[in-house]
């Protein structure tokens, strides 16, 4: 840690007629050589607000009182519960008049929550404004301070951490004092640099506002892009095909000679030559049972423990097998679990079971479990999250509203496209690459 050092603010160094004084101060971070640490009281004058009495308020006048609620989230909200005072009250308190380019900030809020010290620069407006109590006003007293720069600095983490460290008040109400505010040290660059910083910040803020405005639309587009990616994958259009691969039809007949080969399906009109279309029940064992000792540990998975969307995440509770073997759906490592009830099915609550205690588990009865020796689990999961599979299920829902689900007898006859094993692996890899790119965009938006 740096030793405390003396900051000397001289006319020569900064070009401002500051008071000559020395102040012990430990800089929180390094600044360029052309910058200086300057105490706020040498850049602005402070004015606290006046305690206007509510019984003097009138319905309308040329004088509006700016209260704490009008300065919120770093915005000046003059339309938020406006109050006015008559001309004679305003004239008697004219020193509290607010001017354009003043900085207003709130000085009282909830203790420990940082829901105040909002700051805003007053724009040029026709309304005459007066300062109410617990709203502070900072007015520039030097031509070498660009007020927009100061307004941005007051919103910085450094300033907020410093000022809230001085918070006083009772159990529920927090206060920031004028002395603490004026004692803040501001990193002050040359005037032209202040202007450049503000221009850059404004450009960034404008971009962020635009991103925020379109965030929901972009997230929806990303979800549609993922859905379309799976559609292309299931139609054999996502990756190049290798004619040298064993045809999927030969693989299917070898493993299940009784499997039905489907030759006509509007959802998959032009599959690659070495793919095959069949029924789900021809490639999966559905809802298999576990036969193990009651005293071994297993994983228990309720519906709430399964993530939705295109994720493959879930968590389990460890229980004795004897506690969960009856009345729940059985599964084991490598199985695919798919929600059969609405809206969990449409929300894509499905995953590959992995790393279960002793490789087994049980869970909500609203799951269908699929186990295959033909399809790799990762490719199977992509199919069960695809739009075509979900559409085939939702079109056959039965049950009352709020309890609608798809039956096993319906699901087992849904058609599924089967590529050669090598293509399954390639598709899984390509989809994961694309999804990672899309997820990175979502993470960037969140940050």
C-alpha positions in Angstrom: 0.0 0.0 0.0 1.2 3.5 -0.8 2.2 5.8 2.0 0.0 8.8 2.5 1.3 11.7 0.6 0.7 15.4 0.5 -1.4 16.8 -2.4 -0.4 20.3 -3.2 -2.9 22.2 -5.3 -1.1 25.1 -6.9 -2.2 27.6 -9.5 0.7 26.6 -11.7 -0.1 22.8 -11.6 -3.8 23.1 -12.2 -4.4 26.6 -13.4 -7.2 27.2 -10.8 -7.1 29.6 -8.0 -7.5 27.1 -5.2 -7.0 27.8 -1.6 -3.4 27.2 -0.5 -3.5 24.2 1.9 -2.0 20.8 2.5 -4.1 17.8 3.1 -3.1 14.2 4.1 -4.6 12.0 1.4 -4.0 8.4 0.3 -4.9 8.2 -3.5 -7.1 5.2 -4.1 -5.6 4.6 -7.6 -3.0 6.1 -9.9 -3.9 8.9 -12.3 -2.0 10.3 -15.3 0.7 12.9 -14.6 -1.4 15.7 -16.1 -4.2 15.0 -13.7 -4.6 16.2 -10.1 -6.6 15.1 -7.0 -8.8 18.0 -6.1 -11.1 18.4 -3.1 -14.7 18.9 -4.2 -15.1 22.0 -2.1 -12.6 23.8 -4.3 -14.6 23.1 -7.5 -18.2 23.7 -6.4 -20.3 25.4 -3.8 -22.8 23.5 -1.8 -26.4 24.5 -1.0 -28.8 22.5 1.1 -32.5 22.7 0.6 -35.2 24.6 2.4 -37.9 22.9 4.5 -41.0 24.1 2.6 -44.2 23.4 4.5 -46.8 21.2 2.9 -49.6 23.7 3.9 -48.0 26.3 1.6 -48.2 24.1 -1.5 -50.6 25.2 -4.3 -52.1 23.3 -7.2 -50.0 25.1 -9.7 -47.6 28.0 -10.1 -44.5 29.0 -11.8 -42.4 27.6 -9.0 -41.9 23.9 -8.5 -40.2 22.4 -5.4 -37.7 19.7 -6.2 -38.0 17.0 -3.5 -36.1 13.7 -3.0 -38.6 11.8 -5.1 -37.9 14.0 -8.0 -34.2 13.0 -8.1 -34.1 9.2 -8.5 -31.9 6.7 -10.3 -29.8 9.7 -11.5 -32.7 11.3 -13.3 -34.7 14.5 -12.8 -38.3 13.4 -12.6 -40.3 16.6 -12.5 -43.6 14.9 -13.3 -43.3 12.6 -10.3 -45.8 14.0 -7.7 -45.0 17.6 -8.4 -45.6 20.3 -5.8 -45.6 24.0 -6.2 -45.4 27.1 -4.0 -46.9 30.6 -4.6 -44.8 33.5 -5.8 -44.4 35.2 -2.4 -43.0 31.9 -0.9 -40.6 31.6 -3.7 -39.4 35.2 -3.4 -38.8 34.7 0.3 -36.6 31.7 -0.4 -35.0 32.8 -3.7 -31.5 31.7 -2.6 -32.8 28.1 -3.0 -33.6 28.6 -6.7 -32.0 26.0 -8.9 -30.2 27.0 -12.1 -29.4 25.1 -15.3 -26.1 23.1 -15.0 -26.5 22.8 -11.2 -26.0 19.2 -9.9 -28.7 18.0 -7.6 -28.2 15.0 -5.3 -30.2 13.2 -2.7 -28.9 13.1 0.8 -31.3 10.8 2.6 -32.5 7.2 2.0 -32.6 3.8 3.6 -29.6 3.0 5.7 -27.3 0.4 4.3 -29.1 0.1 0.9 -27.5 2.8 -1.1 -30.8 3.9 -2.5 -29.9 7.6 -2.5 -27.0 9.9 -3.4 -28.5 10.0 -6.9 -27.1 12.9 -8.9 -28.3 14.7 -12.0 -27.4 17.8 -13.9 -30.2 20.3 -14.3 -31.0 20.9 -18.0 -32.1 24.2 -19.4 -35.9 24.3 -18.8 -38.5 27.0 -18.5 -39.9 25.8 -15.1 -38.6 27.7 -12.1 -37.2 25.2 -9.6 -36.6 25.5 -5.8 -34.5 23.2 -3.6 -36.3 21.2 -0.9 -34.7 19.8 2.2 -32.4 16.8 2.0 -31.7 17.6 -1.7 -28.3 19.1 -2.2 -27.1 21.4 -4.9 -23.6 21.7 -6.3 -22.8 24.7 -8.4 -19.5 25.1 -10.3 -17.2 27.9 -9.1 -14.4 27.5 -11.6 -14.2 27.7 -15.4 -11.7 24.7 -15.3 -14.4 22.2 -14.3 -16.6 20.7 -17.0 -19.8 20.1 -15.0 -20.8 17.0 -17.0 -17.5 15.4 -16.1 -18.2 15.9 -12.4 -21.7 14.5 -12.8 -20.2 11.3 -14.2 -17.6 11.1 -11.5 -20.2 11.3 -8.7 -21.7 8.1 -10.1 -18.5 6.2 -10.0 -17.9 3.2 -7.7 -15.0 5.0 -6.1 -17.1 8.0 -5.1 -20.1 5.9 -4.0 -17.9 3.6 -1.8 -16.2 6.7 -0.3 -19.4 8.7 0.4 -21.4 5.8 1.8 -18.5 5.0 4.2 -19.5 8.3 5.9 -23.2 7.4 6.1 -24.9 8.4 9.4 -28.5 8.1 10.7 -30.6 5.7 12.7 -31.6 2.1 12.2 -33.6 2.7 9.1 -32.7 6.2 7.8 -29.3 6.9 6.3 -27.9 10.4 5.7 -25.0 11.9 3.8 -23.8 15.2 5.1 -22.5 18.3 3.2 -19.1 18.1 4.9 -18.6 14.6 3.8 -19.6 15.5 0.2 -17.4 18.5 0.0 -14.5 16.5 1.4 -14.5 14.1 -1.5 -11.4 14.0 -3.6 -12.0 14.2 -7.4 -9.5 13.0 -10.0 -9.3 16.1 -12.2 -7.9 16.0 -15.8 -7.3 19.0 -18.0 -10.5 20.6 -19.3 -10.1 19.2 -22.8 -9.6 15.7 -21.4 -12.8 16.1 -19.3 -14.7 16.9 -22.4 -13.2 13.9 -24.3 -14.1 11.5 -21.4 -17.7 12.7 -21.3 -18.1 12.3 -25.1 -16.7 8.8 -24.8 -19.0 7.9 -21.8 -22.0 9.3 -23.6 -21.3 7.1 -26.6 -21.0 4.1 -24.4 -24.1 4.9 -22.4 -26.1 5.5 -25.6 -25.0 2.1 -26.8 -25.9 0.4 -23.5 -29.3 2.0 -23.5 -29.9 0.7 -27.0 -28.8 -2.7 -26.0 -31.0 -2.6 -23.0 -34.0 -1.5 -25.1 -33.5 -4.4 -27.5 -32.3 -6.9 -24.9 -35.5 -8.8 -24.7 -35.9 -8.9 -28.5 -32.3 -10.1 -28.9 -32.7 -12.8 -26.3 -35.8 -14.0 -28.1 -33.9 -14.0 -31.4 -31.2 -16.0 -29.8 -33.7 -18.6 -28.6 -35.1 -18.8 -32.1 -31.6 -19.2 -33.5 -31.0 -22.2 -31.2 -34.3 -23.7 -32.2 -33.5 -23.3 -35.9 -30.0 -24.8 -35.3 -31.7 -27.9 -34.0 -34.1 -28.0 -36.9 -31.2 -27.9 -39.3 -29.3 -30.6 -37.3 -32.3 -32.9 -37.3 -32.7 -32.5 -41.1 -29.1 -33.3 -41.8 -28.3 -29.8 -43.0 -26.0 -28.6 -40.3 -22.8 -30.6 -41.0 -21.3 -32.3 -44.1 -22.2 -36.0 -44.6 -19.7 -38.8 -45.1 -20.8 -41.4 -47.7 -18.2 -43.8 -46.2 -20.2 -44.0 -42.9 -22.3 -47.1 -42.2 -25.8 -46.2 -43.3 -28.1 -45.7 -40.3 -30.6 -48.1 -41.7 -28.1 -51.0 -41.6 -27.1 -50.1 -38.0 -30.8 -49.9 -37.0 -31.6 -53.3 -38.5 -28.6 -54.9 -36.9 -29.5 -53.7 -33.4 -33.3 -54.0 -33.8 -34.4 -56.1 -36.7 -38.1 -55.3 -36.0 -37.7 -51.6 -36.3 -40.0 -49.9 -38.8 -38.4 -47.8 -41.4 -40.4 -44.6 -42.2 -40.2 -43.4 -45.8 -42.7 -40.5 -45.7 -42.7 -37.7 -43.1 -43.4 -34.0 -43.9 -41.1 -32.8 -41.0 -38.1 -34.6 -42.5 -38.8 -34.6 -46.3 -35.2 -34.9 -47.6 -32.9 -36.6 -45.1 -29.4 -37.5 -46.3 -29.1 -40.9 -48.0 -27.3 -42.6 -45.1 -29.9 -41.4 -42.5 -33.0 -43.3 -41.6 -36.4 -42.3 -40.1 -38.0 -44.6 -37.5 -40.2 -44.5 -34.4 -39.0 -43.5 -31.0 -40.0 -46.9 -29.5 -37.8 -48.6 -32.1 -34.6 -46.9 -30.8 -35.4 -46.3 -27.1 -36.5 -48.3 -24.1 -39.0 -46.0 -22.4 -39.3 -45.8 -18.6 -37.0 -48.7 -17.7 -36.9 -49.9 -14.1 -34.0 -50.2 -11.7 -33.6 -53.4 -9.6 -31.2 -52.7 -6.8 -30.9 -53.1 -3.0 -33.1 -50.8 -0.9 -30.1 -49.7 1.3 -28.0 -48.2 -1.4 -27.9 -44.4 -2.0 -29.6 -42.9 -5.1 -30.3 -39.5 -6.6 -33.8 -38.0 -6.3 -34.8 -35.4 -8.8 -38.0 -33.3 -8.5 -39.2 -31.2 -11.4 -38.0 -28.0 -9.7 -34.5 -29.3 -9.8 -34.4 -29.5 -13.6 -33.3 -26.4 -15.6 -35.3 -25.4 -18.6 -34.3 -24.1 -22.0 -31.4 -25.6 -23.9 -29.4 -26.3 -20.8 -28.6 -29.8 -19.6 -28.4 -29.0 -15.9 -30.1 -30.5 -12.9 -29.4 -31.3 -9.3 -30.5 -34.2 -7.1 -31.0 -35.0 -3.4 -29.3 -38.1 -2.0 -31.8 -40.6 -0.7 -31.9 -44.3 0.2 -33.3 -46.3 -2.8 -35.9 -47.9 -0.6 -37.4 -44.5 0.1 -37.9 -43.6 -3.6 -38.3 -46.8 -5.5 -42.1 -46.8 -5.4 -44.3 -44.0 -6.7 -41.6 -42.3 -8.7 -40.0 -42.6 -12.2 -36.8 -44.7 -12.3 -33.6 -43.7 -14.3 -29.9 -44.3 -14.5 -26.7 -42.6 -15.7 -26.9 -42.1 -19.5 -30.7 -42.0 -19.7 -32.5 -39.0 -21.1 -35.3 -37.5 -18.9 -38.0 -35.4 -20.7 -40.8 -33.6 -18.9 -44.2 -34.7 -20.2 -46.4 -32.1 -18.5 -47.2 -28.6 -19.8 -45.6 -26.1 -19.6 -42.4 -27.9 -18.5 -42.3 -29.8 -21.8 -42.6 -26.7 -23.9 -40.0 -25.0 -21.7 -37.6 -27.8 -22.6 -37.1 -29.3 -19.1 -35.0 -32.3 -20.3 -31.5 -33.5 -19.6 -29.0 -36.4 -19.6 -28.8 -38.1 -16.2 -25.2 -38.1 -15.1 -23.1 -38.7 -12.0 -26.0 -40.1 -9.9 -25.1 -41.9 -6.6 -24.3 -45.5 -7.6 -25.5 -44.5 -11.1 -29.2 -44.7 -10.3 -32.0 -42.4 -9.3 -35.7 -41.7 -9.3 -37.8 -38.5 -9.7 -41.1 -36.9 -10.5 -43.7 -39.0 -12.2 -44.0 -36.2 -14.8 -40.9 -37.4 -16.6 -40.5 -39.8 -19.5 -37.2 -41.7 -19.5 -35.4 -42.8 -22.7 -32.5 -45.3 -22.9 -30.9 -46.2 -26.3 -28.1 -48.4 -27.6 -28.3 -46.8 -31.1 -28.2 -43.1 -30.4 -25.6 -41.3 -28.3 -27.3 -39.5 -25.4 -26.1 -36.0 -26.5 -27.7 -36.4 -29.9 -30.9 -37.8 -28.3 -31.2 -34.8 -26.1 -30.9 -32.4 -29.0 -33.8 -34.2 -30.7 -36.0 -34.0 -27.5 -35.4 -30.3 -27.3 -36.2 -29.7 -31.0 -39.3 -27.8 -32.1 -40.6 -30.7 -34.2 -40.6 -33.1 -31.2 -42.3 -30.6 -28.9 -44.9 -29.7 -31.5 -45.8 -33.4 -32.0 -46.3 -33.7 -28.2 -48.3 -30.5 -27.6 -50.7 -31.2 -30.4 -51.8 -34.3 -28.5 -52.1 -33.0 -24.9 -54.8 -34.4 -22.8 -56.0 -33.5 -19.3 -57.5 -30.4 -17.7 -55.9 -26.9 -18.0 -52.9 -26.8 -15.8 -52.5 -30.6 -15.8 -52.1 -31.2 -19.5 -49.5 -33.8 -20.5 -48.5 -36.1 -23.4 -49.0 -39.8 -23.0 -46.3 -42.5 -23.4 -48.3 -44.2 -26.1 -48.2 -41.0 -28.2 -44.5 -40.3 -27.7 -43.4 -43.8 -28.6 -44.8 -43.4 -32.1 -43.3 -40.0 -32.9 -40.8 -40.2 -35.7 -37.1 -39.6 -35.1 -34.3 -39.1 -37.7 -31.2 -41.3 -37.2 -27.9 -40.4 -38.6 -24.7 -42.6 -38.6 -22.8 -42.6 -35.3 -20.0 -40.4 -36.6 -22.5 -37.8 -37.8 -24.3 -37.8 -34.5 -21.0 -36.9 -32.8 -20.2 -34.2 -35.4 -23.7 -32.7 -35.0 -23.4 -32.6 -31.2 -20.0 -30.8 -31.5 -21.3 -28.3 -34.0 -24.4 -27.5 -32.1 -22.4 -27.0 -28.9 -20.1 -24.6 -30.7 -23.0 -22.5 -32.0 -24.8 -22.5 -28.7 -21.6 -21.4 -26.9 -21.4 -18.4 -29.2 -25.0 -17.5 -28.6 -24.7 -18.0 -24.8 -21.7 -15.7 -24.8 -23.9 -13.0 -26.4 -26.4 -13.4 -23.6 -23.7 -13.3 -20.9 -22.3 -10.1 -22.5 -25.8 -8.5 -22.4 -26.1 -9.4 -18.7 -22.8 -7.8 -17.9 
